[in-house]
Amino acid sequence: MPETDAMLPAAELRAVRAEAEVARLRAGEASKPVAEGVRLDPAAWIRRWNDASPEKRLAWANRILDLLAEESRCFLLDHDGAVERVSEMELTLSRVMDLVDQLNVRAAEAQAAGASGEEKRWRSLADMVSTALDPGAEQT
């Protein structure tokens, strides 16, 4: 006949329940500790968590919760997308600045050729684009 909780003395019952609880809490962990500095898989992470002191587990839990909150904000605010968009805008700005340089070269060439009307037209275009990029910038 299998033993039931009612058949065990109270101290033995507590011990059986404690062993079952320890087994439940340690279920899924790696069988051996993992060296420091090694990237942990979930089983090794659980083992390290279970082997840590309560103070260390609380510190880890606090840090994990902080990181989750930060990651959540980054996800909601699309920080990854913003970084990509900034990179694209920087590339576009670089191209436009190259265009301004080309317009100024054409203005200088027109000036050297004595074509003051053409030089003013190129310089005016360069100034308009520069002003659009930085309204407070001094114009040439």
N, C-alpha and C positions, 0 to 999 in steps of 0.2 A: 504494500500500500504506500503510495507516495506521501511524503510529508507535506503538511499544510502549515500555514502560519500558526494556526491554533494548536498544533502539536509541538511546537518548539518553545523552549523556555525563553523568557523575555530577552535575556542577554544574548542568547544565540540568535534569536530573531533579529535583533538590532545588528549583529555582526553580519548576518546573511544579507540583510537589506543594505548595509554599508558597502559590502563587497559588490553587490549588484549596482549600486549607485556609482561606485568607482569605475566599474566595467563600462557602465553607460557613458560616463564622462570621458573616458579614455578611448572609447570606440572610434575607429577611423584614424588614429594617430600612427605615425611611423613606429616600427618595432625598435629602432635604435635612434639615439640622439644624432643630430646632424651638426657638423662642425660650424663654428661661427664664420660668417662671411660667405656662406654658400647660399645660393638662391633656393628658397624653400618651395617645395610643392605643398599642396594642401595638407597632406598627411604629416609631413615634417613640421609644417607651421603649427598644426594642432599639438604635436608632441612638444615643440618648444614652448607653446602657450601653457600646456599642462605642467611642464617642468618648472616654469617660472614662479617666482614668489608672488603672493597676492598683490604686493605693492607694484611689482613690475607689470603684472597683468593689468592693473588699474591704469598705470601710466600708458601702456600700449593702447588700451581701450580708449582712453581720452584722446590720444594722438590719432587713432584710426577715425574716431568720430569727427575730430577737427578736419582731417583730410577729406572725409566724405562730405562735410559741409562745404569745404572749399571747392571740391570737384563738382558738387551740385551747382554752386554759383557759376562756376566756369561753364558748365553745360548749359545752364539756363541763359547765360549771357553770351553764349557762342564765342568764347574766347579763341578757340581754335580757328573758327571761321574769320574772326576779326584779325587774327595774325595773318592769315592768308590774304585777306582783303588789303591789309596795310602793305604787304609785300607787293601785291599787284599795283597799288597806288604809287608806291615808290618807283616801280619800274616805269609806269606811265609818266610820272613826274620827271624822271631821268630822260625819257624820250622827248618830252616837251622842252626841257632845258637844252637838250641837243638842238632842237629846232630853233630856239632863241639864238643859240650860238651861230647856227647856219644863217639866220636872218642878219645878224650883226656882221658876219663875214661878207655877205652880199652887199650890205650897206657900205662896208669899207672898200670893197671892190668898185662899187659905183662911185664912191668919193674919189678913189684913185684915178678912175677914168674920167673924172670931171663931170659926171652926171649927177648934179646936186639934187635934181627932182627925184631921180630914181633912188638916190642914197636916202633922202628923207622918207620915201615910201617904205623902204626896207627897215629903216630905223624905227619908223612909226609902228610897223607891224611887230617888230621885236619888243618895243615898249608896251604895246597893248597886251601881248602875251605875258610879258614879265609882270605887268600890273595885275593881270588876272591871277597869276600864281602867288604874288605877294603884293597886295595893294599898298603897303607902306614902303616898298623898296624905292630907292632912288633910280630914276630913269637915266639912260645914256644921253 
